[in-house]
Amino acid sequence: MIHALVLSLFLAPSPLTQDPAPTAVEGAQARAVETVLRLGDGRVVRATVRAVPGGYELEQRGGALFFPADQVASARDAAGLLRELAAFERPRSIGAAAAARFALDAGLLPEALVRLDRALREEPGDREALALIAERGDELPLGFAGLADLRKCLDSGADPADALRETLRQGARLGPAARELVARELGQRLGPEQLGPAARAELNETDGARRAFGALVHARALPERNLGPLVRQSLLDPSEAARTFGAIALAQSDDERVWGSLERAFHSEHSALSLRAAEALSFSERPEVLYILVPAMQAGAGSGYRPPRSSIFVGNQRAYVQDFDVEVAQNATVADPVINTLIEGVSLDVAVVSVTITPATRLGVLRRAVQRLSGEDPGSSHSARERWWTNYQARQKSPNTGL
C-alpha cells in the first residue's frame, strides 16, 4: 500500500520537468537523503533526493527527475520529521487520530494512514479520524487496479458497471482509512442510480468483508437507502464487522421505523439479539437512546430480558400401602387400603442465561455502548455509574426521555 501511494504521487500529472542533463555540480555532490518535498501546488513528494544548484534531483531509471527550487515550498529531512512525530505521540493522552493529523501536516502520508487505520480499528466511528478524512482526504492519494479502471471509465464516458463491481470487491480488502476514502470517492463520482444497485448487491455477498464494505458505502454515499436490509444486517449478520457497518449506515437515519425495530430487538428475550441491538443503537446520533441503555446497564441485564426456564425430573416412582381405612358393617369389618406413591430422584428448575453471554459480558457491552453514545466513560462500579448518570442529566438542558 505504501509503495502504491508513493508511486501514485510520481505518476500524477505535474508541471515539474524531467531534466535530461541536470547542471553539473562543482566539487563534492551533496549526499542524497530521504526528504519530504512540499510543492507549491500543495502536493507532497517523499523520496531520496539530492540538493543540487537550482533545486532537488531524484535519481530514477531513465534519468534524473529535477524539482526546481522555485516550485518547492519546503524540503524537510524525513528522519527528522519522524522523530518529531514520535515525540508528539509519546504522551498516552495523544490519540491515534491526533497523531495522524500531525503526520499529515508534516507530509508523512503513509504514517498518517497507519495512524488513521489504528484509530478506526479501535473505534470504527471515531469522530476525529472521520473528520480528518472528510476534511483532508484529498491529500491521501489512493490507487488500486479496480479504482483506476473505474476512474478511466468515468472519465471516458464508458459503462462503469463492471469496474464498479471490481472496485467494491477489491475495496473490501483495504485498510479502514482506505475504505473510507474509496467509499467517499464513489459517492462523489457516481449517482445513486449507478451506485445504489451495486452497493445493495454487496449486502448479499457470502463474504463478510464485502457485506461490511457494502454497508459502509451506504453510510458514506447512499443515506436513507435500503434501510430494511441494513437493519437485518446490523442485528442478524454473523460477521461482527458487517453488523457494525450496518449500524453505522443507519446512524443518521430519521426513519422512526428503524429505531422502533432496534428498540424492540433490544427488549427481546433473546440475549444475543438484545446485545446486538444495544451495539447498533450505540452508533446512533440520538442522545435519547441513553434513556434506554443506561437503566438496562444499571440493572445488569437488558430491559425486559427474561432467561428461558425449564423443569426436569430424574428418578423413580413406587406405589405402596400407606394405611388401611377400616369400615364396619353388620356383623363384619373391611380393611380398605390407602395407596400412596414414593418418589425417588431429583427435580430441577433450570434457567439458561447463555453459555457465552454472562452478566459481566452483558454489562461490559452496555457500558461500551453508553460510552460510545455519550463520549464519556460511565464508570466501572454501580455507584460511579449512578453519579455519572445524575451529572449527565443535569448537564442536559432539556433531556428527552423516550424514542
N, C-alpha and C positions, 0 to 999 in steps of 0.2 A: 504493500500500500504506500509506504513512504517513497519507494522508488518511482511509483506511478505518479505521485504528487510532484516530485521534483521534475520528472520527465515532462509532465504537462505544462510546467512553467516554461521550460525551454522551447517547447513546440508551439506555445501560444504566439499569435501574431505580435510582432514587436517592431518599433521604429529603429531598434538598435541594428547596427550593420555588422556584418562579419568581415573583418579586415583581413584580406588575403596576405598583406605584407605589413604587419604592425611595425611601428617605428622602432628602430633598434635602440637598445638601452646601453648607454656608455657605462663602462665599468661593471661591477658586480650587479647581477639582477636581484631584485627583491625576492624574498622567499615566498612561495605560494602557500597560502593558508586557507582554511575553510572560513568563508566570510559570508555575512548576510548583507546583501546589497538591497537597499530600498530605493527603487527607481522613482523618478519624478512623476510618472503617471500612476503611482500607487502600487505597482506590482513589486513583489519581493522575489529575489533570486538568492538561493543559498547554494554555494558551490565553492570549490577550491580555486581561488583566483590569485593572480599576481598583480601587484600595483606596478604600473608602467607609466611612462610620461603621457599625460593626457587622459588617463583613465585606468581601467582594470582589464585584465586579459585572462580569459579562461581557455585552457588547453583542452581540445577535444579532437576526436578523429576527423580528419579532413581539414584541419586548420584551426586557428585560434579565434575565439569569439571575443570581440572587443566591445567594452562598455565605455563610451565617452564620459568623462568626468562631469560634463555639464548635464548629463541625463541621470546622474546618480545622486540622490538626495542624501544618503548616508551609507557608510560602509563600516560594519562592526565585526570584530573577531567573534566567530560563533562560540568558541570555547569560553570567552569572557561572558557572553550572554547566557550560556548555560550555567555558569557559576552564579550569576545574578538570579537566575530562575530558581536554582537550588536554595539560595539564601532566602529568597522571598517566601517559598513554600515550606521552609523549615518549621515555623511555628505550627502547632497542631490546630490552631484556630483557623488557619488558612484552608479553605475548601478547594476541591479539585477544580470547580468552575472558576474561582478567582484566580487560581494558578494558570488556567487555560487563557484567561483574558490577559494576564501578564505576558505569557508566551506569545500570544497573538500580537500584542503591542511591540514585542521585541523582534517580530519576524520569524519566530521559531514555529513554523506551521506544523510540522509533524508532532512536535512536543505538545502543541495546543490540542491537536486531535486526540493524542493519547490521554490527556487530562479530561477532555470532554467525554471520551469513552468511559473513563473511570467514574466520572460524576453520574452519567446516565445509567451505568450498570448498577451503581449503588442505589439510585433513585430515578426510575425512568421518567418521572415527572419533575425533575429538578428544575425549578423555575429560573434560576440564574443561568444554568447551562443552556436551556432552551432560549432564553432571551438573548444570550450571546450569539447563538446560531442564527436566530432570526435577524439580529442586528448586523452581524458581520460575516454571515455565511459566504458571501461572495469572495471573501479573502481566502477561503479554504478551497482551493481547486480540487476537483474530483473528476476522475475519469476511469471508466472500465468499458469493455467491449460493447456490452448491451447499450449503455448510455450513449456511447459515441455513435453507434448506429442510429439510435433514436434521434439524436441531435441532427444527424445528416438527413434523415427522412423529413424531419420537421422543417429544416432549412430549405430543402429542395421541393417541398410540397408533396412528397410521396406518401403512400399509405403507411402510417406508423404502427399498425396493429401488431405485426409480428415482432418488431423491435421493442414495442411496449411490453409485450408478454415476456420477452427475454430480459428486459431491464428489471421487471418485477421479480423474475426468478433469480437473477444474479444479485439484485439489491438486497434480497433477504439474507444473503451470506455476509454482508458487510458489517462493520462495527456499528455501535449505537449512533455515534455522531454522523457517520457517513450515511446511514439510513435516513436520518433526519434531513440531511442535505438533499438526498435523492427525492424523498417524498415532497419536499418543498419545491424543488425544481419541476417535478411533474405537475404540481398544482399551478405553477406559474406558466408553463408552456402548453398544457393541454386543458381543454374544456371538460366539464362534467360528462358531456355526451360521449367523449372519446375515452376518458379515464375511468368513468363510473363502471361500465360493464367489466372491464379487465380487472379492476380492483375488487369488484364483487365476486368474480370467479376465484380470486385468490383465497377468499374466506372459506372455500370448499375444498382446498387442496389437502392432500393427506399429510404433507409436511408441515409440522407446527411452526417452523420458522417462516414459511411462506404465509401462513394464516396470520401470524403476528405482523408481518410487514404489510399485508393487505389491510389490516386494521389501522396501522399507522398511517398509511396513505389516506384512508378515510378521515383520520383525525386531522391531518395537515392540509388536505386538498379537497375533501368531499364531506363537509359538515352537514349534518341532518339527513344523510342518505343511508339507506339500508340499516335503519335502526333496529328492526326486528332481528335480523341475523347477528348484529353486533351484541344485542342483549343476550341472546343464546350463547354466543361465543364467550362473553365475559363471565357467564355462570357455569357453563357445561363443558367448555373445551378442556380436553385432558392436558393441554400444554399450558404451563403457567405463564409463559411469555405471551401466548395468544390471548389468554384471559386478560392479562394486564393491558395489552394494547387495545383489546376490545373495550375495556373500561375507559381507557384514555380517549378513545374515539367518541364515547358517549358523554364525556365530561362537560362539554359546553352546550349540550342539547337542552332546549327549552320544552321539549315534549314531555308533558306530565305522565304520559303512559310509560315512558322509560323508567322514571323514578318510582312510579307506583309498582312496576314489575320488580324492581330491585328491592323495594321495601318489603313486598310480600315474600320474596325469596329470603330476605333476612329473618323474617318471622317464621320461616319454615321449621318444622320439627326435625328436619334432616340437618345434622350439624355441619357436614361438609358444604352443603349448599348455602347454609346461613353464613358461614365464614367467607365463602367466595363472594356473596352479596355484600358483606361488610367491606371487603377489599375493593370491590367495584364502586361502592358508594364513596370510599375514601378518595377516589380520584376526581370526584365532582368538585365543582366550584360553588357549592351551595352550603353555606355555613349552618343552615338549619338541620342538615343531616347529623350534626353533632348531638342534637337532642334525641336522636335515636341510638347512636352508638355509645354515648357516654353512660346512660343508665345501664345498658347491657354490659359494658365494661365493669362498672362498679358492682353489678350483680354477680359477675363472674361467669355468666353464660349469656347466650343470645336471648333477646327479648322474645318470650313466647316459646322458647325451646323446651321440649319435654322428651327425655330419652325414652325409646321404646322399652316396654316391660313384657315379661313372660314368666309363667309359673311352670315348674316341673316337679314331678313326684317320682321317686325311685324306691321301690320296696315291695312288700307282700301284704296281703290281707288274709286273715284266717277267721273262720266262724267258730264260736264256742258257746257253750251253755253257761249263761251268766247266773241264772237263778230259776226258781220254779214258782209260779203263781198257783197256789192251792185253792181249788174250788170244791166246796162241799155241797153235795146233792143228797137226796133222800136215800139213807142207808148206804152212801158211797162217797169217796173222795177222789178227786182227779188232780194230778200234778201237771200244770201247763208250763212247759219250759220257756224261758226267756232267752232268745238267741241274740248275741251281740257279735261285733267284728273287732278283731285285734289287728291293728295296723303296725307294721314294722318297716322302717325305711327312713327316707329323708325327703322333705318337701322344701323346695327353694323358690323364692320370688326373685327374679333376675331383672336388672335394668342395665342394658348395654349402652354406654355412652359412646365409645369408639375404641378401637384397638390402636388408633394412631392420633386422634384428636383428643388430648387430655384437657382438663380445665385450665392448666397452666398454658398450654399451647393456645387455647382459645383466648385467654386473657392477653397473651402476647400479640396475637393478630389484631385484636380490638384496640390495644394500646397503640400499635403502629398505625392503624387506620386513623385513630384520633389525632395522632401526631402529624400524619401526612396532611390531614384536612385542616388542622388549626395552625400548623407550623410551629407547634410548641410540644415539648415532652410533658405529658400529664403527670408523670411520676411513677415510681416503682412500688409504692405502697398505697393501700386503700385510703389512708388519711391524707397522704400527699395529693392523691388524685381528687379527693373531695375539696381540698383547699384550692387546687388549681381550677377546678370547675367553678367554684364560687367566685374566684377572682376573674376568671374569663368572662362569666356572665355579667359581672359588674362593669367590665370594660366595654361591653356592647351597649350602644345607646338604646336600641330597640330590638332586643332579641326576638326572633321568630321561633315559636315552639312547635312548629309542625311543617310537614311537607305540603 
